[in-house]
């Protein structure tokens, strides 16, 4: 089993910044691709950004140039630096990670952290 614990959400004014963190713990061989997704009220969960173990990144068009995803493999932790925040970034942000356990890959989700951007 893998536990993902997010932190760093909160309330910020438009134009401000927040940094989210997500640490993976438990029994696993490796943590592979990690990423962030978000879900706004009344909308489906959508990809924000992902990062492979080797550092390759992928971003949603809506956050390119404003958000930066990074990770510390030694700490099994992924970060999301969010700058120039907009009210439309308001959502619950979920951490996601793929883990290899006994030669099989499993997908895990955190419980989410609320990000609210006021205008």
C-alpha positions as CSV (number, residue, x, y, z in Angstrom):
1,X,0.0,0.0,0.0
2,X,1.0,3.6,-0.7
3,X,-0.2,6.6,1.1
4,X,0.0,10.1,-0.5
5,X,-0.3,13.1,1.8
6,X,-0.7,16.5,0.2
7,X,0.0,19.9,1.9
8,X,0.2,23.5,0.9
9,X,-3.2,24.4,-0.2
10,X,-5.0,27.5,1.0
11,X,-6.6,30.9,0.1
12,X,-4.7,33.3,-2.0
13,X,-5.5,36.4,-4.0
14,X,-5.4,36.5,-7.8
15,X,-1.8,36.9,-9.0
16,X,-0.4,35.2,-5.9
17,X,1.5,32.0,-5.5
18,X,1.2,28.7,-3.6
19,X,3.4,25.6,-3.4
20,X,1.8,22.2,-3.0
21,X,3.7,19.1,-1.8
22,X,2.8,15.5,-1.8
23,X,4.8,12.8,-0.1
24,X,4.5,9.1,-0.8
25,X,5.0,6.5,1.9
26,X,4.5,2.8,2.4
27,X,5.9,-0.4,1.0
28,X,6.8,-0.2,-2.6
29,X,9.7,-0.9,-4.9
30,X,9.6,2.4,-6.7
31,X,7.4,5.5,-7.3
32,X,7.1,6.1,-11.0
33,X,5.2,9.0,-12.6
34,X,3.7,11.5,-10.1
35,X,1.4,14.3,-10.8
36,X,-1.3,16.7,-9.9
37,X,-5.0,16.7,-11.0
38,X,-7.7,19.1,-9.9
39,X,-11.5,19.2,-9.7
40,X,-13.5,22.3,-9.6
41,X,-17.1,22.3,-8.4
42,X,-19.4,20.8,-11.0
43,X,-16.5,19.8,-13.2
44,X,-14.7,16.6,-14.0
45,X,-11.2,16.0,-12.6
46,X,-8.6,17.2,-15.0
47,X,-4.8,16.8,-15.4
48,X,-2.7,19.7,-14.2
49,X,0.9,18.4,-14.5
50,X,2.8,15.2,-14.4
51,X,6.5,14.3,-14.0
52,X,8.2,11.0,-14.6
53,X,10.9,9.6,-12.4
54,X,13.5,10.8,-14.9
55,X,12.1,14.3,-14.8
56,X,10.1,14.6,-18.0
57,X,7.1,16.8,-17.5
58,X,3.7,17.4,-19.0
59,X,1.3,20.3,-18.4
60,X,-2.2,21.2,-19.1
61,X,-2.3,24.1,-21.6
62,X,-4.2,26.2,-19.0
63,X,-1.2,26.2,-16.6
64,X,1.7,26.3,-18.9
65,X,4.1,29.1,-18.0
66,X,2.5,29.6,-14.6
67,X,2.9,26.2,-12.8
68,X,6.0,24.1,-12.4
69,X,6.0,20.5,-11.3
70,X,9.1,19.0,-9.7
71,X,10.1,16.0,-7.6
72,X,12.6,14.7,-5.1
73,X,13.1,11.0,-5.8
74,X,15.0,10.5,-2.6
75,X,12.0,11.8,-0.6
76,X,9.4,10.3,-2.9
77,X,7.8,13.8,-3.0
78,X,6.3,15.8,-5.8
79,X,5.8,19.6,-5.7
80,X,3.7,22.0,-7.7
81,X,4.7,25.6,-7.7
82,X,1.8,27.7,-8.7
83,X,2.4,31.3,-9.7
84,X,0.1,34.0,-11.2
85,X,-2.9,32.2,-9.8
86,X,-6.3,33.0,-11.3
87,X,-9.8,32.5,-9.8
88,X,-10.3,29.7,-12.4
89,X,-7.5,27.8,-10.7
90,X,-9.8,27.3,-7.7
91,X,-10.3,23.6,-7.1
92,X,-9.4,20.6,-5.0
93,X,-5.9,19.5,-6.1
94,X,-5.2,15.8,-5.9
95,X,-1.8,14.1,-6.0
96,X,-1.4,11.0,-8.1
97,X,1.4,8.4,-8.2
98,X,2.1,5.2,-9.9
99,X,4.0,2.7,-7.7
100,X,5.7,-0.6,-8.5
101,X,4.9,-3.3,-5.9
102,X,6.0,-6.9,-6.4
103,X,6.6,-6.3,-10.2
104,X,3.1,-4.9,-10.7
105,X,2.1,-1.2,-11.1
106,X,-0.6,0.4,-9.1
107,X,-2.2,3.8,-9.2
108,X,-2.8,5.9,-6.0
109,X,-4.5,9.1,-5.1
110,X,-4.2,11.5,-2.2
111,X,-7.2,12.9,-0.4
112,X,-6.8,16.3,-2.0
113,X,-6.0,19.8,-0.8
114,X,-8.2,22.9,-1.4
115,X,-6.9,25.8,-3.4
116,X,-9.0,28.9,-3.5
117,X,-8.1,32.0,-5.5
118,X,-10.0,35.1,-4.8
119,X,-10.5,37.9,-7.4
